[in-house]
């Protein structure tokens, strides 16, 4: 088992990893920017190293500084969390080149699945259902037009190296294809340094359903049921639940089998997520693979009893995962995660940095909060707006919703605007309570 790890991240995910490591007897090293020097994760870690100023490009994205911090503190491994360098193959290679264990998949696997066009081709080869799409990268508007004419509008332009909705454009009218194609390429270049795009047939009003997977060096591969992440704003998830209210047992099994096919096809190790689009008729299609732990991993933990971070640490240590003999998994109860962001929902979710003047956590049965906040904490404008995750569990979906309402009312954060009022309004919507949640839910049901 590892003795000491460095966490190349900040905020709630850094603290989450540190807590799991402490329970396993593993020492932790925090790295931090000058903006984060007084935060809870920095104090919680056994050691802490400043790696630069507030701007992420000069601190949390500085591979040489992070590697140096690990070497100087005697850390054996680096956990990247999510975001920042978590899906950066060069970072994984830098770890290997410096005799450090990267707590995640191999660099070649990150490369292979990080390129969306390449990942799609791999899935087609191994028999995982995919949305009808272009044969690899589309280089010109003329190529894009030929594909769109062949499959029919609407189509979706997607950045090959992308994620999070960047470099993605829906095209419903042929007259807009050229302008949207050029805009997608420009955005992809700015966001990822790679302007390659490909096209897919657009699935109208789908659900976003993903399978949490784990794989180790001993041939063990498990699917920890599914999560429904359909409630999104501009392709960014705001609420996730597990299991999906849309899946029956037959579809759940089929989706799990497809996810494990994907894992085998790329010889994957560690925790990962296979994301699918679910159509109205029950058909599902591979969308992408996230080669890291996800923000929403707690809902999968709640319905399976598996600590995903601990399993990552076991796998990285060269040990078999502890949960393999419990597969196949069936969901127990229902869990919902609410992303509490420092944003103002009444003003187009405008970011709201500031100082926390009041911070009171909800409690009681079936309530879990993951946050790095405390009274007096400063929410920096330099980073992602996620400040806390509220996770509730109930014996069924109705109880989880009722518990979510109660916990959201108890959760008191003052000094900044948050998305707590937004989540309360979601839980009052008849469509949500009926489980009728699609990726356009906010536009159609919330008027946003």
N, C-alpha and C positions, 0 to 999 in steps of 0.2 A: 504494500500500500504506500502511496505517496506520503511524504513527511511534511512537505511545505509547497504551497502553490502561490502563484501571483495571480491576482484578478485584474485583467486589463480592461476595466470598465468602472462605472460609477453608479451612484443612486441605488434604487431598490434592488436591481439585479446583482450588484456587487455584494450588498448585504445578504441577499438570499443565498448566494454561493458561500459566503463566509460562514453563515450559520450551519449549512450542511457540512462544510469541512470541519467545523469545530465539533460537531456531534460525532464525526468519524476520527477525531484525534489528529487532524491535519492542521498545521500552522498556516496562516495566511499573510500575504503581503498585499497591501493596497497601494495603487498608484493614484496620484491625484494632481489636478491642475491647481493653480493658485486660487481659483474661484471656489474650489471644493475643499480647501484645507481644513475647514471647521465642521465638515459634515460627519454624520454618524458613522458611515462605513469606514472613514479614515481613522476614527477613534476606536472602532470595534476590532479592526485588524490587529494582528500581533505586531506587524511592522508596517510602516507607510513611507513611501518615497514620492517626493514631488517631481513631476516629469515635464513641467512647463507652464506657460501662462494659460489664461482662460480659454482661448480659442482652441477648439478641438484639433485643428490642423497642426497646432504647435504643441499639443500634449497627448491626448488620447489616440491620435492617429500617427504619432511618431514612433515607428517601429524600432529604430535604434535605441531610443530612450527607454522603451519598455523592456527590450532585451537586456540592456545594461542593468536596469533595476533588478531583473530576475537573477542575473549572474552575480551581482554584488550582494544580494541578500541570501544567496544559496538556495533559491527556489528551484525545484525540479521540473515544474510544469507551469503552464499558463492557461488559465480559463478566460476566454474572450467574452463571455456573456452573450448579449445580442447587440446588434448595431455596431458602430465603430469598425473594428477589425475582425469581427466574428466570422465573416464569410470572405476574408481576404486570403487568397492562396499564397501570396507572397509572404504574409505574416506567418502562416503555417510552415512555409519553407524556411523562413528565418529562424523559427524555433528549432526545427530539426537541424539546421546548420550549426546551431549553438548548443546542441545536446540538451535541448529542452523539449519536454513533451507538450505538444499542442493538444489541449483537451477538446477534441473535436475530430472530424474526419481527416483523412489524408489530403494534402494540398491538391493532388491530381483529381480527387473526387470533388473538391470544392470547385475547381476549374470546370470540370465536366458538367456538373449540375448547375453551376452559376451562370453558364451561358444558356439562355433559355431555348434558343434554337437547337443547340446540341442536345440538351436534356430532352426536348420533345422528340428528336430523332431516336434517342436511346430508348425512350418509352415505347415508341412505335415498334421498335425491333423486338422488345421483350414482351409485347402483347398487352401493354397497359393502354386502355382507351384514351385517345387524344382527340381534341377538337379538330375538325378539318382545317388544315392550315397550309401555308407555303412550304415548299421543300427547302428549308434553310433560310438564310438571310436574303432579304429582298433589297437589291441595290438601287433600283431606279423606280421612278413613278410609273413608267410604262409596264414594268414587271408587276407592280402593285395593282395596276388597273386590270391587267390580264387575269390575275388571280381573283380579284373582286368580281369581275364579270363572269368568271367561271363558277364560283360558289354562290354568288348572289349577295346583295347587300342585306343587312348591315355587316361590316367587317370591323375587326379590331386590329389596330397597329400596335405592336409591343416592342419595347427595347429588348434586344437580345441579352444584354448584360444587366437588365434592370430589375426593379422591384419597387414595392411601395407605391405603385401607380405612376411613377415617373417614366416619361417616354411612352405613355400609353394614350391612344386616341381612338374614340369610336367614330366610325364614318357611316352615316346612314344615307347620304346623298352623294352620287358620283361626282357632282360638281365640287364637293369639298375634299375629295381624295388627295389632290396634289398639295393643297395647303396644310392638311392634317399630317400627311406623310413627312413634309419638310419640318413641320413643328415638332413631330415626334423625334425625328433624327437630331434636331438641334437640342431638344431637352435631354435626350439620352447622352449626347456628347457632353453637355454641361454637367450632368449629374454623375456620369460613370466614366467619362473619358473615352467612350465608345459609342459611336453613332449608329451601329448596326441595328436594324429592325427586321421583324418578320410579321406576317399577317395571319390572322385566324378568322374563321367564321365567328361572328358575334352571337353568343348564346344569350337570348333575351330573358331578363328577369331570373337569373339563376340563383342558386344558393351556393355559398362558399363553405365547403365542408372539407376538413383536413384530417389526416390520420397521423397520430403521434407514433413514431417508431423508435426502437432501440435495437442495436446490434453490437455484438462483441467479437472478440478474436477466437471464440470457441464454437462458432457456427450457430450461436443463438440469435434468433431474430424474432422480435415480438411487436405486435401492433396494440397500442393501449387505447383501443376504441377511437371514436371520432370526436371532433369539436366542430361546432357550427359557428362560423365567424362571418355570417352574412350581414350583420348590422355594421355598416361602414359609411364613412364620409370621405369622398374623393379617394377611394381605394385604401383608406386607412381604417383599421378595425377600431371600434369603440366598445363593443361588448361581445363576449364569446360565451358559449354555453356547451356543455357536454352532458349527455349525448345529444345528437341532433334530433329535434322533434320531427324531422322529415323522414328519417330512415327507419325502415322495417328491418327485421333480423336478416332477411335474405340480402338486402342491399348492403347492410353493415358488413356481413361476411365477405361479400364480393369486393367491396371497397378495401377491406383489410387485406384480402388476398392480392389485389392489385398493388397495394402499397408495398407489401413484402416482395413482390416481383421486382419492383423498382429498386428496393434495397439490395436484392441479390444481383441485379443487373450491373450495379456500379460498385459492388463489393464494399458496401458502406459499413462504417464503424461509428459508434457514439449515438447520441440522440439526434433525431432529425424529424422533419415533417413533410409528408407528401400532401400537396394541396390539390383539391379537385373542384370542378364546377359541377353542380348537380342540377340537371334539367327537370322540367315539370313532370316528365314521364318516367322519372327514376333513373334515366341514363346519367352516367357521370364520366367526366373527362379530366385527364391529368392537366394541371395548370403549371405547377412548378414544385421544386423541392427546396426547402430551407435547410441548409446544412449546419444547423445550430439549434440551441434551445430557443423556444419561442416565448414572447411576452405572456402568452396565454397558457403556458404549460400547467399552472396550478389547477385548472378545471379538470385536466386529465388525471392529475394526481388525486383529486378528490373522489373521482368515481372508480378508481382502480386501486388506490392505496399504495401506489408506487412513487417513491421519491426520485424524480427524474434526474435531479442534480447529483444525488448520491450515486445513482447508476452510472452517470457520466464519469464520475471520479473513479468508480470501480473499473470501468472499461479502460480508462486511460492508464490505470495502474497495472493493466495486463491481467486483470481478474475477470472471471465470468460474472455477468450480471446476476443479481440475486433473485430476480423475479421470473426467470425463464420457465421454471417448473410450474408457474401459475397460468401460463398461456394455454389455450386462447382466452382472452379477457372478455368478460361481459360487463357492461356498465352497472354500477350499483348506485342508485339514487340519481340526483341531478345537480349539477353545479353551474353557476353563472359567475363570470368575471366582469366587473365594471372597471373600465380604465378611467381613473380620476386624473384628468389633465388640468394643468394651469391655463385654462382657456375660458373665454367668455362666450357661452353658447348664444346669448342674445345679440351678439355682434359678430356673427359669422365665425365663431370659434376663434376669436382673436387671442393670441398668446398674452398671458398676464403674469409677467415676472413680478416679484415683490418679496416682501418679508412676511412670514407666517406669524400672526399675532395670537391665534388660537388653533389648537390642534388636539381634538378629542376623538379617540377611536371608538367605533362600535364594538360590541362584544356579544357574548351569549352563544348559545348552541349554533353550530354550523356556520360560524363567521370567521373569516381569516383576512387579515390585512397585510399587505407587503408594501412597505414605504420606508424611506430614509428621512422623512420629515420629523420635525419636533418644533415646539414653540421657539420663535426667533430665527428659524432657518430661513435662508435667503434662496429664492427661486431665481436662478440665473437665466438671462436671455440667451445664453450661448448654446444651450443644449435642448434636447427633446423636452416637450412640455409634460410628459408623464411624470406624475409626482407620487402616485399611490395606485395600488390595485386592491379593490374590494372583491373578495371571493366568498360566495355563499353556497352552502350545500343543503339540500333537502331530500327527503325520501322520494319525492317526485317533483315534477316541474312546478306544479302549483305551490308547493311548500317553498321551493327555492325562490319563486317570485315574491311570495309573501315575506320571506326572510330578507330578500333583497330590499324591499320597500322599508322594512323596519330598520335595517342596518344603514341604509342611505340617510334616513331621517336622523339617526344617531350620530352619523359622521359629521363632525364640525370642523371646518377649515375656514379661518378668517384671515384677512389681510390680502387675499388674492381671490379672483374669480375662479371657479372650478366647474367641471362638467357634472357635478352631483345633481343639480336641478334638472339637467337634460336627461339623466338616467331615470330619475323619478317620473318624468313625463313619458318616457318610453314604456315603463312598466304599467302605465295607465291605458295604453293603447290596446284596443280590443284585438287588433291584428297580431300584436306581439303576444298577448296572452293566449291567443289561439294557435301560436306557433307558426304563423304565416309571415315569415321574415325573409325577404329577398335582398339582394345587394342594393336595390334602389329604395329600401324601406324609408330612409330619412327623407328622400325627395318626395315620395308618394304619401307617406303617413305623417311626417313631421313638418312638411311645408318648408324644408330648408333646401 
